[in-house]
Amino acid sequence: MSLALLLRHRFPATQLDMDFEVPTPGVTVLFGPSGAGKSTVIAAAAGLLRPDVCRIEVDGVVLADTASGVWLPPERRRVGLVFQDAKLFPHMSVTTNLRFGMRRAPTGVVRFDEVVELLGIGALLARRPHTLSGGERQRVAIGRALLAQPHLLLMDEPLASLDSARKAEILPYLTRLKTALRLPIIYVTHALDEVVQLADSMVLIDAGHVVGCGTLSEIAARADLPLAQRDDAGALLLCRVVEHDVGRELTRLEGGGAAFWVPLLDAPLHAECRVRIPAREVILAGKAPDAISLHNIVSGTVRRIAAEAARRSVLVEIALPNGALLSRVTPDAVVRLALSPGSPVLGLIKSTSIEVLEA
């Protein structure tokens, strides 16, 4: 199953030309700078904008195809929408707001009690929107969208108006939502912390064009894409817990075809987690040192080297058996190690430099 979108549209000052296909279910993050065209994709998918040329297909259902004259109106698309502003009805209780989403919805698999439990809003049902925090309002807005029994959920920067504390409060609920309901979700953001926790697939958009599309781990480790030019660039790997060494206070993870030791985790064996390894924390070597405090020495092959002129540095993309790492080093380091595409190389990583996201 997949979600495919083709979109061409001319605005007075710019022209959009996008084409991508991603697997479903899962969260597809549209990522890029403001004005890149991310929200236009949301509007077209929802039926709120009729582009010059468009084809949108979700799991075999065609929502729009200008070539064949198909254009389902918004009310027939079975699409849930969540914006920056929760847009709740101020005169209604949380319960009434939630049930508003059910008024015209066909019978579906999403149940009221399940949504309330999933989003942790049981204690809020009798309250009015003005008494809720920003994070609570957004959880209610998400619940209302889910109770409309959507086949596709569209989220346009739903956390952009929240401070860091409220964002940290709601992100775990979004993680639970995508795991429990297994809906196709298009999620717009330019916040990397949301990407690393939520994304399954990623579409990089710049100036109305798709510049990269693939799984999160593939796109994050591409040295030639704009994401890698950020100060916080790094690889993202899906891992599982394979060993706890209580005596050494370490946990061993496996992912991407490599093993990593990290500080002891409070997680069961075989639990899945995401790890982020910042490019600035990966040291390169031609051979393993005799004595060193590092726990992680990972073998790989240089896949790509990209110069960063503004930083006077170089990004080295290292292929693993089933993944990749990024390392930010000086040009001199590349020369001294005689690195080029195809060269074997070792990545040296401190256990405390590996960021383990929720397991």
URVEN-V94705 format. One record per helix or strand of 2 or more residues. SS is the DSSP state (A for helix, B for strand). FROM is the first residue (numbers start at 0). TO is the last residue. If there is no record, write none. Layout:
# URVEN-V94705
ss & from & to
SS & FROM & TO
SS & FROM & TO
This chain:
# URVEN-V94705
ss & from & to
B & 1 & 9
B & 14 & 22
B & 25 & 30
A & 37 & 45
B & 52 & 57
B & 60 & 64
B & 69 & 70
A & 73 & 75
B & 78 & 81
A & 93 & 99
A & 111 & 118
A & 121 & 123
A & 128 & 130
A & 133 & 145
B & 151 & 155
A & 163 & 180
B & 183 & 188
A & 191 & 197
B & 200 & 205
B & 208 & 214
A & 215 & 219
A & 225 & 228
B & 233 & 244
B & 249 & 254
B & 257 & 262
B & 271 & 277
A & 278 & 280
B & 282 & 284
B & 295 & 307
A & 308 & 310
B & 312 & 319
B & 322 & 328
A & 330 & 335
B & 343 & 348
A & 350 & 352
B & 353 & 355
